[in-house]
Amino acid sequence: MRNTDALWIDAYQNRCFESGHIHWLRGSFIKAEHVMRVPITCRKEEIMKKALVLALLMLFVGADSLQAQTVLKLAETHPKGYPTELADEYFAQLVTERSGGKLKVEVYPGNQLGEEKAAIEQVQLGAIAFTRVSSGPMAEFNKALGAFSLPYIFDSGDHMWSFLSSPDGQKLLDGLSASRFIGLCYYDPGARSFYSFKPIEKLEDLKGLKIRVIQNTINMELVQALGASATPMPYGQVFSSLQTHVIDAAENNFPSYLTANHYQVAKYYLVDAHQRVPEVLVMSKVVFDGLPKADQDLIRQAARDSVAKQRELWSAFEKEAEAKVKADGCIVTYVKDLTPFQNAVKPVFAAHPEYAEVLKDIAKARTAK
């Protein structure tokens, strides 16, 4: 290299490079145009002196703009465009905007990063930063969350949010930290109700039906208490099982009833709203603890601010789904008096005294509405 050539100075490593090379600066790759260019006609000793001066300048000039972007992955089970996925995207947008681009959340919908159980495990290990899942499987890490699976514990969506928004609701999220999760917020799950290809309008119509349930003890006890036969089955098999009459009925919310096409083979929908199992947005504590306090606070606030958006999206989609299935000829019946249903499931509550404290808090939220 001739001492009359125009050189670039890497101020961090005190090295000289020819124009056009890529440099390391403060731990990040930067392009040549981002480094100060100095025509050099002096000897190596003079170059080194200039390099030292530039190194000091770089500590104070433009350092923030050269920081590497932190990319955080978010696993979502629902497909793109579903209300929870759109809420994930909104959360991601808030994080990126409020961090000035320093943090970027990438959303992977439709189980791209693995099924729900696999995603939860990866978040716990820190391989994935976030996931949005039902609170049901998270009861494995905080048993109190299992109370949400109990039937008819919420009178309405307003009652549910009165509890979830309270310190008692936050306490359940905070209880996940011992298992290396950060519970960021709840999302609206809608209400689960029964549907069948047989007419169902009242409790007696459920007697003897084979009803598909989630592989969950309480769900099985619930269906059995109502006089039906609980049939655990993967979600992906429900459509064909209804179509071939392997099962008589299933249960879910209106959006799932529509998007899974179950309404095509089970035209009778009985609205009893027996369960409202909140969705949760959780973060890996391993990843969270590795971030500066300011970024941690930013993420927590962005999650809280995304809740109203998700609730708005869910409410609109729920109404749209109900209207569509009705337009397709589905018979929707609303239970006017839940007392017979509530009386029938009392044995389920008797079998789970471990949830007594949470149920007291939920009842307290009823009067606080």
N, C-alpha and C positions, 0 to 999 in steps of 0.2 A: 504494500500500500504506500503510495507516494505522499509525502507530507504536504504537498500542494493541493491534494484532492479535497473536495468538499466532503466533510464527514458528519455523521450523526453521533451524538453523544448519549449513551444510556446513563442517565444521571444516577440511577440506583446501583448499577454494578460497576460503574467507572470504566466502561468499555467503549471503544470506538467502532462504529459500523458504517459501511457504505450506504449511501442513500437508497431507500426502498426496502430495507430489511425490516423484519418484525422484531420488536423489543419486549423484554420483560420490564415492567415498572410497577413497583409496590405489589408484586405478586400477581399481576394481570398482564395478559398480552395486549399490546397497543400497536397501532399502525404508526408507520414512520412519521406521518404528518402531524401526529400528536406530540412528537418529541422536538425540542428546540434544535434548530439547525444552525451550525456555526461554521463559516468558512475557516479552515485551519491552514496556516502557512508556517506554523511553529513546530517545535519539536514535541516529542511525547510528554516531556515533563510539564510543558505548558498546557497540553491537552488535559492532563490529569488535574491540574489546578482548576481549570474551567469546569471540569466534570464535578468537582467537589462543590463549587459554587452553585451549579445547576441542581445538584442533589438537594441542597438546602432550600433552593427556591421551590422545588417540586413539593416539598413538605407543606408549603403554604399556598401554592397556586394550582388550582385545578385538580387537587387530589380527589375531591368528592366525585367529580365527573368520571374518574377512572375506576371507581369501585365496581367490582364484579356484581352482576345481578344474581340474586338467590332465587332459584326456581323450586317451588313446592308443589308436589303432585297431590291431587284430590281424587279419590276413587268414588264413583257413583254407580249404583246398581241400575237405576232407571235409565231409559233411553234419552237421547238428546231431545229437548223440547218439553220434557215432563216438568211439572211445576218445581219439584225439588232440584232437578238439574238446572233449571233456569235460575233458581235461587243460589245454587253453587256458583254459577257464572257471575251473578251480581256480587256475591261475596268476593270472588276473585277480582272483579273490576274495582271494588272499593279498596282492596289491599294494594293493588298496583298503583292506583291513583294517589292514595294517601301516603304511600312510601316513596312517591316520586319515581317509580319504576325500579326501585332497589329490590323490592320483593315482587315475585310473579307467581301466581297460583294457576296451575294448569289443570283443568277439569277433564277427567276421563270417564265419560258416561258408558252405560251399557255393559258393565262388568269387564271393561277392557283390561283392568288391572287385577282381575280375579273376582270370583263370586264373593258374596257378602262375608262369609266366614274367613276366607283367605285374605280379603282386604283388611279386616279387623286385625288379623294376626300380623300383617305387614306394617300396619300403623303402630301396633304395640312395640314392634322391633325397631321402628324408625326408618324402615325401607320406603314407606309412603308417609307423607306429612299429614294428610287429612282423609277422612272418609265420612260419607253421609249414610247412616244406616238406621234401621228401626232400633228403638230402645230395648226391644225384646231380647235379642242376643247379647246385648251389653249387660244384662242382668247376671251373666256369668262373672262379671268383674265388679259389679256392685249389686248385691242381691236385692236391695230395696227397689231397684228399677223393675223387678218382677211384678210389683204391685200393679203396674199399668195393664197387665194381662187379665186382671180380675174383671168380671163382667159388671156392667152398669154402674161403675163407680163415678162416672161423670154424667151430670144431668144434661149437659149441652157442651158445645164448643166453647162458649163463654166461661162456663164453670171450669173446664179443662185449662184454659189460658189464665184464669184467675189463680189457679194453683201453680202452673208452670212458671208464671212471671213472679211468683212470690219467693222470699228467701228459702222457704221449704223446698220449692222446686229446684232452685239453684243448688241447694245442699246435695241433692241426688246427683247432679252433674259433677260437683266437686268431689264426690265420693269415688269417682273413677281414677283420680290421680294416684292412688295407691297401686293401681295396676298399669301405670305408665301411659295413661290417657289424660288429655285435657278436654273436659266437656265444655264446648264453646256455647252451644245454644240448642234450643228445641225448634223443630219445624212441625207444621200441622200435618197430622196423618189422615184426617178425615175419620169417618165412623164406619165400622165394619157391620154389615148386615147379611142376612141369609138370602140365597137365591136358588131356584130349582126349576126343573122342567115340569114339575108337578105343582098344581095350585097351592100356594101357602099364604094364608091370611091371618092366622092366629097360632097360639102356642100348640094347640092340639094337632095342627097340620104338620108339625115337625116330628111327632111321635113315630119312631121306627125308621125314619129316613137315614140313609147312609150319607153322612155329611163329611166332606173333606175338611181337614183341619191342618194347621201348622204343626210340625213335630214339637209339641209343647205340652207339658203336663196339664197346665191350667186350661188350655184350649180343649183338651180331650175331656177333662172333668166337666167343663161348661156344657159341651154338647150332650154328654151323657146325662147331666142333671136335667136337661130340657127334654129328655126322653128319646133322644136320637142315638145313632151309632156313630162314634167318632172314627174317621178313617184318615190317618196321617198319609200324606202324599206330597211329592215334590210339585211345586207350582206349575212347572211346565207340562205336567201330565193331566192337569185338571180339565182342560178343554176336551180332549179325546175321551176322558173318563165320563164326563157328562154326556157327551155325544153318544157313547156306546152303552150308557146306563150302568157302568161299573159303579158309579156313585149316583146318588139322587140329588145331591145339593152341595153347595160350597158357600163360603162367606168371604166378603171383602167390601171395599168401598166402591162408590159409583165409578170413579175414574178407572180403577183396575178392572171392574166388571165390563167396562166399555173397551179399554185398550187391549185386554187379553181376549176379546171377542167371546167371552162367556155368555154374553147376552144373546148371542145367536142360537145357543143350544139350551139355555135356561131362561125362559121368558118371564118367570115370576120372581119378583124381588120384594122381600118383606123387610121394611125399614124398622129395625128394633134398636140399632146403634149399640149393640152389646159391648163393643170395645172401641176405645180410642187409645191406641198405643203410639205415643209420640215418636217422631223421627228425631234423631240427634246428629249434630255435626260435631265430630270429635277430632282432636289433633294428637299426634304422637308427642308424648311428654319428652321423649328423647330429642326430637327436633326442636320442640318449644324451648327447652332448657338451654339449647345451643344458640338461641337468638338474643340480641340485646333487649333490655327491659322495654325500651321504646317500641321495638318491633312486636314484642309480646302484647303490649297494651293496644297497639294498633290492630293486631289480628283479633283480639278479644272484642274490641269495639266494632270492627267491621262485621263480625259474626252477629253481634247483637243487632246491628243496624240492618242486617239482611232478613231478619225475622218478619218484619212488617211486609216486606216485598214478597216473601214466600207465602205468607198468609193470604195476601191479595191474589196472587197467582193461583193458589189452591182453591180459594173460594170460587173464583171465576171458572176454573176448569171443572170443579165439582158440579156446578150448576149446568154447565154446558154438557157434561157427560150424562147427567140425569135427563136433560131435555132430549138428547140424541137417542137414548135407549127407549124412552117413551114414544118418540116419533117412529121408532122401528117396531112398535107394537108390544113392547114389554108392559106387563101389568105390575105397577108399583103400588104396594099397600103400606100405609103408615100405621104402626101400632099406636093406638090412642091411649091405652092403659097398660103400662109396663108392670104393674103390680104382680100379675100371675108369673111373669118371667122372673122378676126379682125374688119372689118367694121360692121359685123352683131351684134357684142357684144358691140358696143359703148354705147348703152343704159344702159348696166350693170354698166359701169364706171360712167355714168351720175347720176345714182341712188345712188352712194356711194362716195360723195365728201370727206367723212371723211378720206379716204385713200390717199388723194392728196400728203401729205408730204412724205409718205413712197414710193409712186410711183416715186416721184422725185429722191429719194435716189437710187431706183432700176435702174432708167434711167441713173443716174450718174455712177453706177457700169458698165453699158454697155460700156461706153467710157473708163473706167479704165481697161478693160480686157487686 
